[in-house]
Amino acid sequence: MSSRKRVVGVDVGGTFTDLFILDEGDRSVSIVKVPSTRGEEAVGFMNGIQRASGADGAAASIGTIIHGTTVGTNALLERKGARTGLITTRGFGDVLEMRRRDRPQTWGLRGNYVPVVPRNLRREVDERVLADGTIHTEVDLEQVEQCAQSLLAEGCEAICIFFINSYANPANEAAAARRVRALWPNACVTASTEVLPEIREFERVSTASLNASLQPVVGGYLNRLENDLRSQGFGGQLMIVQSNGGVMSRQTACELPVRTALSGPAAGVIACAAVAQAAGYPNVITGDIGGTSFDVSLVADGRVALADQTSIAFGMVVRTPMIQIETIGAGGGSIAAVDASGMLRVGPESAGSRPGPACYGRGNPYPTVTDANVLLGRIAAQRPLGGGLLGKLDVALAHKAIQTYVAEPLGLDVLAAAEAILTVANAKMAGALRLVSIEKGHDPRKFAYMPFGGGGGLHVCAMMRETGVATAIVPRYPGVTSALGCVMADLRHDAVRTINQSLDEADFGQLRELADALHAKCDAHMKSANVAIETVREEIFLDMLYQGQTHTVSVPVARENLDAQAIATAFELAYQAEFGRLLPGIPVRMLNLRYALIGVRPKFDLRLLAPPPGGAALALGTQRVYADGTWLDAPRYARLDLPVGSRIRGPAVFEQPDTTVWLEPGFVASTDEHGNLILQFE
């Protein structure tokens, strides 16, 4: 094991597969970018690993691979999950389809929704557990077996078992799961209480059924990936990034694939939080500009914000801790068009990576944000992103697309039309920044902004102007920040259990025993990863509310404070902070106990990312850039060669293999000791 010194983070995107390699032997870092293969993500992954393995192509020198995967998310969005059956309590077969009686569009008489498990694949059996956990009717296991056999005959690859009120007593559901597992031909059997033993039936059945539909897809992908890695000599550990920003073992990911949804953006936020904290900015707004979307998150006091649930798409609710990320359709591939009212719109439609922007020359005739940046000279067509992996970009095709679909319909000069595309795109992205800051009660002027992704550096100054953010931090490798986050992420496992008790009547001895049980469950998952951990810490939260309320507040408590007085005090502090007042005289209830076990992995000094000593901030030449109605001769710099302490005034263009940074006039950029570019108003 001592010879395996390298840790590799891998993030598979729509256009590129990014790798960040940390060599723990000589304390060096490097990056690799290879083209992604949509639908065959393992191809780009393995190509990247071969590049990262050195001249001999052997993976034996790699000790740990941490992978942020979009396979599960893509399968859900594209409705390509496995054919899945559902066994549930008689009379509750339509819970999955009824949802919360919400609708895709607020107005209108028509709508459409197809649940992940269609009605003909839902089976009902006789059983009933009451809300207090009393078993009213024992489960009929013969019916369960008959239902499972019929679902197999229907071609189901996976099955979900969901019984009403099983959160209060899982005995019936567990018995049914044992019977099904005895006859099911694979391991793709999900019991809802194994995924989410929490009150509220729709959220539980939705999360469990999505988990079941992903087990064959994600499990098959990860098993093939590990086999391919082993065949190349890899003898280390393969770990997977979760949506909560932590990592888990491959085995756990195969068992609970729903926890991988949105894991790629989550890894990027983890990296940004660490980089910003090291640079002296604990408050930061992150913005990931990719080919299709703009993903925004907020980090306050060095802590990322977690949400209890999210919707992957309408009706696809996943209730598991996730980093709060707001997404809008504004990326490099977002298509610009003039609508029937004569308004210029950008996104949400995207050219994606295939065929990509018009300038790629792959048959897309419509203009995109990337085409506008190319035409205006902010991206050098002869030196495109990815170190030339995409070949040279065609400025003429970008010109033609913008001229035909934007300039002529609006009666504008083609350059003015290109600037208009960027103005609209920037306004949309700035709106997303306000959504996670101002609309959540945060003043963006008290935060730094950290752009990452392939397009983040091109729009950084515009975001500062639009939102009033005074400082921006462009990390050393913006285009591979999510891969860096994979390397930096800690092990984390979350568990939840519904308790639904009045604070005055609670048995706090049982509460402490429940915390111990959740600790044991999370600890078993953590040990399955078999990787080095420096320290272990726990986080305990109670979902609490006043009697008669529906929505809860999250109340942090320490294990030693699991008593009535301490919990009551913590609840009042949390409720006052959330709503600005208390409701004295109304009884308080505890709904759920949430537990997180975090294994802190060894960290590397981020100063390893800094450029080597020596060197000078010398321009490589000039680049013609069109801005504010005029052409400018902007000095062009090799960003990775800039020494610590460099200070450069805009206009300027900074190029590196994974991104381009456009520094507008009126801004100044300096290089800090971690290799970050710190941008401020001049």
Residue pairs with C-beta under 8 A, 6 or more apart in sequence:
1 63
1 235
1 236
3 60
3 61
4 60
4 61
4 62
4 63
4 235
4 236
5 23
5 24
5 25
5 61
5 63
6 21
6 22
6 23
6 24
6 25
6 52
6 61
6 62
6 63
7 21
7 22
7 24
7 62
7 63
7 64
7 65
7 66
7 487
8 19
8 20
8 21
8 22
8 49
8 52
8 62
8 64
8 65
8 66
8 487
9 19
9 20
9 21
9 65
9 66
9 67
9 68
9 267
9 482
9 483
9 484
9 485
9 486
9 487
9 488
10 17
10 18
10 19
10 45
10 48
10 49
10 65
10 66
10 67
10 68
10 483
10 486
11 17
11 18
11 19
11 67
11 68
11 264
11 267
11 268
11 480
11 482
11 483
11 485
11 486
12 36
12 41
12 44
12 45
12 67
12 68
12 69
12 70
12 71
12 264
13 36
13 70
13 264
13 290
13 291
13 482
14 36
14 38
14 290
14 291
14 292
14 352
14 353
15 35
15 36
15 290
15 291
15 353
15 356
15 386
15 454
16 33
16 34
16 35
16 36
16 44
16 386
16 389
16 454
16 479
17 33
17 34
17 35
17 36
17 41
17 44
17 45
17 47
17 48
18 31
18 32
18 33
18 48
18 479
18 480
18 482
18 483
18 658
19 31
19 32
19 33
19 34
19 48
19 49
19 51
19 52
19 480
19 483
20 29
20 31
20 477
20 480
20 483
20 484
20 486
20 487
21 29
21 30
21 31
21 32
21 52
22 28
22 29
22 487
22 604
22 608
23 29
23 30
24 63
24 604
27 604
27 605
27 608
28 608
29 608
29 609
30 52
31 477
31 480
31 483
31 657
31 658
32 48
32 51
32 52
33 48
33 386
33 387
33 389
33 479
33 480
33 657
33 658
34 44
34 47
34 48
34 51
34 389
35 44
35 47
35 386
35 389
35 390
36 44
36 353
37 43
37 44
38 353
38 354
41 69
41 70
41 71
41 221
42 221
42 224
42 225
42 228
45 67
45 225
46 225
46 228
46 229
46 232
49 59
49 62
49 65
49 229
49 232
49 234
50 57
50 59
50 232
52 62
53 59
53 61
53 62
53 232
54 61
57 232
58 232
58 233
59 229
59 232
59 233
59 234
60 233
60 234
60 235
62 234
62 236
63 236
63 237
64 236
64 237
64 239
64 531
65 229
65 234
65 236
65 237
65 238
65 239
66 239
66 240
66 241
66 247
66 486
66 487
66 489
67 225
67 238
67 239
67 240
67 241
67 486
68 240
68 241
68 263
68 264
68 266
68 267
68 482
68 483
68 485
68 486
69 218
69 221
69 222
69 240
69 241
69 260
69 263
69 264
70 263
70 264
71 217
71 218
71 221
71 260
72 214
72 217
72 218
72 257
72 258
72 260
72 261
73 260
73 261
73 262
73 263
73 264
73 312
74 80
75 81
75 213
75 214
75 217
75 218
76 116
76 210
76 213
76 214
76 261
76 312
76 313
76 316
77 312
77 313
79 114
80 217
81 116
81 210
81 213
81 214
81 217
82 156
82 157
82 158
82 188
82 212
82 213
82 214
82 215
82 216
82 217
83 121
83 154
83 155
83 156
83 157
83 158
84 116
84 117
84 121
84 156
84 157
84 158
84 159
84 160
84 209
84 212
84 213
85 117
85 121
85 122
85 123
85 147
85 148
85 151
85 154
85 156
85 158
85 159
85 160
86 93
86 96
86 117
86 121
86 122
86 123
86 159
86 160
86 161
86 162
86 205
86 209
87 123
87 124
87 125
87 144
87 147
87 148
87 151
87 159
87 160
87 161
87 162
87 176
87 180
88 95
88 122
88 123
88 124
88 125
88 161
88 162
88 163
88 164
88 205
89 124
89 125
89 127
89 128
89 162
89 163
89 164
90 124
90 125
90 126
90 127
91 124
92 124
92 162
92 164
92 201
93 119
93 122
93 123
93 124
94 119
94 122
95 162
95 201
95 202
95 205
96 115
96 116
96 117
96 122
96 202
96 205
96 206
96 209
97 113
97 115
97 119
98 202
99 113
99 202
99 206
99 315
99 317
100 202
103 111
104 111
104 112
104 113
104 314
105 111
113 314
113 315
115 209
115 315
116 209
116 210
116 213
116 316
117 160
117 209
117 213
120 154
121 151
121 154
121 156
123 147
123 150
123 151
125 139
125 140
125 143
125 144
125 147
125 176
126 137
126 139
126 140
126 143
127 137
127 138
127 139
127 140
127 163
127 172
127 176
128 135
128 136
128 137
128 164
128 165
129 135
129 136
129 163
129 164
129 165
129 166
129 168
129 169
129 171
129 172
130 136
130 165
130 168
131 165
131 168
132 168
133 165
133 168
133 169
134 169
135 169
135 171
135 172
138 172
139 163
139 172
139 173
139 175
139 176
141 175
141 176
141 179
144 176
144 179
144 180
145 179
145 180
145 183
148 159
148 179
148 180
148 183
148 184
149 183
151 159
152 183
152 184
152 185
157 186
157 188
157 216
158 186
158 188
158 189
158 190
158 212
158 213
158 215
158 216
159 180
159 184
159 188
159 189
159 190
159 212
160 190
160 191
160 192
160 205
160 208
160 209
160 211
160 212
161 173
161 176
161 177
161 180
161 189
161 190
161 191
161 192
161 208
162 173
162 191
162 192
162 201
162 204
162 205
162 208
162 209
163 172
163 173
163 176
163 192
164 201
166 172
166 173
166 191
166 192
166 193
166 197
167 193
167 197
167 198
167 199
167 204
167 497
167 498
168 199
168 498
168 500
170 191
170 193
170 197
173 191
173 192
173 193
174 191
174 193
176 191
177 189
177 191
177 194
180 189
181 187
181 189
186 216
187 215
187 219
187 254
188 212
188 215
188 216
188 219
189 212
190 208
190 209
190 211
190 212
190 215
191 208
192 204
192 205
192 207
192 208
193 204
195 204
195 207
195 208
195 211
195 256
195 258
195 320
196 203
196 204
196 207
196 208
196 319
196 320
196 496
197 496
197 497
197 498
198 204
198 319
198 496
198 497
198 498
198 592
199 498
199 500
199 591
199 592
200 319
202 317
203 309
203 317
203 319
204 319
206 315
206 316
206 317
206 318
206 319
207 258
207 317
207 318
207 319
207 320
210 258
210 312
210 316
210 318
211 256
211 257
211 258
214 257
214 258
214 260
215 254
215 255
215 257
217 257
218 253
218 254
218 257
218 260
219 253
219 254
219 257
222 238
222 240
222 250
222 253
222 254
223 254
225 238
226 238
226 250
229 238
237 249
237 529
237 530
237 531
238 250
239 247
239 248
239 249
239 250
239 491
239 529
239 531
240 247
240 248
240 249
240 250
240 252
240 253
240 260
240 263
241 247
241 260
241 263
241 264
241 266
241 267
241 485
241 486
241 489
242 248
242 259
242 260
242 263
242 266
242 492
243 259
243 260
243 261
243 262
243 263
243 266
243 310
243 318
243 320
243 321
243 322
243 323
244 259
244 266
244 306
244 320
244 321
244 322
244 323
244 492
244 494
244 596
245 266
245 267
245 269
245 270
245 304
245 306
245 323
245 485
245 489
245 492
246 489
246 490
246 491
246 492
246 493
246 598
247 486
247 489
247 490
247 491
247 492
247 529
247 601
248 256
248 259
248 491
248 492
248 493
248 525
248 529
249 525
249 528
249 529
249 530
251 528
252 493
252 525
252 528
252 529
253 259
253 260
258 318
258 320
259 320
261 310
261 312
261 318
261 322
262 310
262 312
262 322
262 323
262 325
264 482
265 288
265 295
265 297
265 323
265 325
265 327
265 482
266 322
266 323
266 325
266 485
267 482
267 483
267 485
267 486
267 489
268 286
268 288
268 295
268 452
268 453
268 481
268 482
268 485
269 286
269 297
269 299
269 304
269 323
269 325
269 485
270 304
270 323
270 485
270 488
270 489
271 452
271 475
271 481
271 482
271 484
271 485
271 488
272 284
272 286
272 297
272 299
272 450
272 452
272 475
272 481
272 485
273 284
273 286
273 299
273 302
273 303
273 304
274 485
274 488
274 603
274 606
275 450
275 473
275 475
275 481
275 484
275 606
275 674
275 676
276 282
276 284
276 299
276 448
276 450
276 473
277 302
278 606
278 674
279 473
279 672
279 674
279 676
279 678
281 448
281 471
281 473
282 299
282 300
282 301
282 302
283 299
283 300
283 301
283 446
283 447
283 448
284 298
284 299
284 447
284 448
284 449
284 450
284 473
285 296
285 297
285 298
285 299
285 433
285 436
285 437
285 444
285 447
285 448
285 449
285 450
285 469
286 295
286 296
286 297
286 298
286 299
286 449
286 450
286 451
286 452
287 294
287 295
287 296
287 429
287 432
287 433
287 449
287 450
287 451
287 452
287 453
287 456
287 463
288 294
288 295
288 296
288 451
288 452
288 453
288 456
288 481
288 482
289 330
289 331
289 332
289 429
289 451
289 452
289 453
289 454
289 455
289 456
289 458
289 459
290 331
290 332
290 453
290 454
290 455
291 331
291 332
291 333
291 350
291 352
291 353
291 356
291 454
292 329
292 331
292 333
292 334
292 350
292 352
293 327
293 328
293 329
293 330
293 331
293 350
294 327
294 328
294 329
294 330
294 331
294 428
294 429
294 432
295 325
295 326
295 327
296 325
296 326
296 327
296 328
296 429
296 432
296 433
296 435
296 436
297 304
297 305
297 323
297 324
297 325
297 326
297 436
298 305
298 324
298 436
298 437
298 440
298 442
298 447
299 305
300 442
304 323
304 324
305 323
305 324
306 321
306 322
306 323
306 324
307 321
307 322
307 323
307 324
308 319
308 321
308 554
309 317
309 318
309 319
309 320
309 322
310 317
310 318
310 322
311 317
311 318
312 318
320 494
321 494
321 594
321 596
324 436
326 432
326 435
326 436
328 347
328 348
328 428
328 429
328 431
328 432
329 347
329 348
329 349
329 350
330 346
330 347
330 348
330 369
330 425
330 428
330 429
330 432
331 347
331 350
331 369
331 455
332 357
332 368
332 369
332 370
332 373
332 454
332 455
333 350
333 351
333 352
333 353
333 356
333 357
333 368
333 369
333 370
334 346
334 347
334 348
334 349
334 350
334 368
334 369
334 425
335 346
335 347
335 349
335 350
335 351
335 366
335 367
335 368
336 344
336 345
336 346
336 366
336 367
336 368
336 369
336 372
336 402
336 405
336 406
336 421
336 424
336 425
337 344
337 345
337 349
337 366
337 405
337 406
338 344
338 345
338 405
338 406
338 409
338 410
339 345
342 409
342 410
344 406
344 410
344 420
344 421
344 424
345 424
346 369
346 421
346 424
346 425
346 428
347 425
347 428
350 368
351 357
351 358
351 364
351 366
351 368
354 362
355 362
355 363
355 364
356 362
356 364
356 370
356 390
357 364
357 367
357 368
357 369
357 370
357 371
357 374
357 398
358 364
358 365
358 366
358 367
358 368
358 371
358 394
358 397
358 398
358 400
358 401
359 370
359 371
359 374
359 381
359 393
359 394
359 395
359 397
359 398
360 390
360 393
360 394
361 393
361 394
361 397
364 401
365 400
365 401
365 404
365 405
366 401
366 405
367 398
367 401
367 402
367 405
367 406
367 421
368 401
369 421
369 422
369 425
369 455
370 379
370 455
371 397
371 398
371 401
371 402
371 418
371 421
372 398
372 402
372 418
372 419
372 421
372 422
372 425
373 379
373 422
373 455
373 458
373 662
374 381
374 393
374 395
374 398
375 395
375 398
375 399
375 402
375 414
375 415
375 418
375 626
376 415
376 418
376 419
376 422
376 625
376 626
376 627
377 623
377 624
377 625
377 626
377 631
378 458
378 625
378 653
378 660
378 662
379 385
379 393
379 458
379 660
380 623
380 636
380 653
380 655
380 660
381 392
381 393
381 394
381 395
382 392
382 393
383 655
384 390
384 391
384 392
384 393
385 454
385 479
385 657
385 658
385 659
385 660
386 454
386 657
386 658
387 657
399 414
402 414
402 417
402 418
402 421
403 414
403 417
406 412
406 417
406 418
406 420
406 421
407 413
407 414
407 416
407 417
410 417
410 420
412 420
415 626
416 629
418 626
419 626
419 627
419 628
419 629
422 459
422 462
425 459
426 459
426 462
426 463
426 466
427 466
429 459
429 462
429 463
429 466
430 462
430 463
430 466
430 467
433 444
433 449
433 463
433 466
433 467
433 469
434 444
434 467
436 442
437 443
437 444
437 447
437 467
438 444
444 467
444 468
444 469
445 468
445 469
445 470
447 469
448 469
448 470
448 471
448 472
448 473
449 460
449 463
449 464
449 467
449 469
449 471
449 472
449 473
450 472
450 473
450 474
450 475
451 457
451 459
451 460
451 463
451 472
451 474
451 478
452 475
452 478
452 479
452 481
452 482
453 478
453 479
453 481
453 659
454 478
454 479
454 658
454 659
455 659
456 474
456 478
456 659
457 474
457 478
457 654
457 659
457 660
457 661
457 662
458 659
458 660
458 661
458 662
459 662
460 472
460 474
460 661
460 662
460 679
461 472
461 650
461 662
461 663
461 664
461 667
461 679
462 664
463 469
463 472
464 470
464 472
464 667
464 679
464 681
470 680
470 681
471 678
471 679
471 680
472 678
472 679
472 680
473 676
473 677
473 678
473 679
474 661
474 669
474 676
474 677
474 679
475 481
475 484
475 609
475 675
475 676
476 609
476 610
476 640
476 674
476 675
476 676
477 484
477 609
477 656
477 658
478 658
478 659
478 661
479 656
479 657
479 658
479 659
480 658
487 604
488 603
489 601
490 598
490 599
490 600
490 601
491 526
491 529
491 531
491 533
491 598
491 599
491 601
492 596
492 597
492 598
492 599
493 521
493 522
493 525
493 526
493 596
493 597
494 522
494 594
494 595
494 596
495 518
495 521
495 522
495 594
495 595
495 596
496 518
496 592
496 593
496 594
496 595
497 514
497 517
497 518
497 592
497 593
498 591
498 592
499 506
499 511
499 514
499 590
499 591
499 592
499 593
500 589
500 590
500 591
501 507
501 589
501 590
502 547
502 587
502 588
502 589
502 590
503 544
503 564
503 567
503 568
503 571
503 587
503 588
503 589
503 590
504 564
504 587
504 588
506 564
506 590
508 562
508 563
508 564
511 562
511 593
512 559
512 562
514 593
515 540
515 559
515 562
515 593
515 595
518 593
518 595
519 538
519 595
519 597
522 595
522 596
522 597
523 597
526 533
526 536
526 597
526 599
529 599
531 601
532 601
532 602
533 599
533 600
533 601
534 600
534 601
534 602
535 599
535 600
536 597
536 598
536 599
536 600
537 597
537 598
537 600
538 559
538 595
538 596
538 597
538 598
539 556
539 595
539 596
539 598
540 556
540 557
540 558
540 559
540 562
540 593
540 594
540 595
540 596
541 554
541 555
541 556
541 557
541 593
541 594
541 595
541 596
542 554
542 555
542 557
542 567
542 570
542 571
542 590
542 591
542 592
542 593
542 594
543 552
543 553
543 554
543 555
543 590
543 591
543 592
543 593
543 594
544 552
544 553
544 555
544 567
544 571
544 574
544 575
544 588
544 589
544 590
544 591
545 551
545 552
545 553
545 588
545 589
545 591
546 583
546 586
546 587
546 588
546 589
547 586
547 587
547 588
547 589
548 586
552 591
552 592
553 571
553 574
553 575
553 578
554 574
554 594
555 567
555 570
555 571
555 574
556 570
556 574
557 566
557 567
557 570
561 567
561 570
567 590
568 588
571 588
572 582
575 582
576 582
606 674
607 673
607 674
609 674
609 675
610 644
610 673
610 674
610 675
611 640
611 641
611 642
611 643
611 644
611 671
611 675
613 643
613 644
614 643
615 641
615 642
615 643
616 643
617 637
617 642
617 643
617 646
617 647
617 648
618 637
619 635
619 636
619 637
619 652
620 636
620 637
620 638
621 635
621 636
622 633
622 634
622 635
622 636
623 633
623 634
623 635
623 636
623 653
624 631
624 632
624 633
624 634
625 631
625 632
625 634
625 651
625 653
625 662
626 632
627 651
627 664
627 665
632 651
632 665
634 650
634 651
634 652
634 653
634 663
635 648
635 651
635 652
635 653
636 652
636 653
636 655
637 648
637 652
637 653
637 654
637 655
638 654
638 655
638 656
639 654
639 655
639 656
639 661
639 677
640 656
642 648
642 654
642 671
642 677
643 671
644 671
644 672
644 673
644 675
645 670
645 671
646 670
646 671
647 668
647 669
647 670
648 663
648 668
648 669
648 670
649 667
649 668
649 682
650 663
650 664
650 665
650 666
650 667
650 668
650 669
650 682
651 663
651 664
651 665
652 663
652 669
653 660
653 661
653 662
653 663
654 660
654 661
654 663
654 669
654 677
661 669
661 677
663 669
663 679
666 681
666 682
667 679
667 680
667 681
667 682
668 679
668 680
668 681
668 682
669 677
669 678
669 679
670 677
670 678
671 677
671 678
672 678
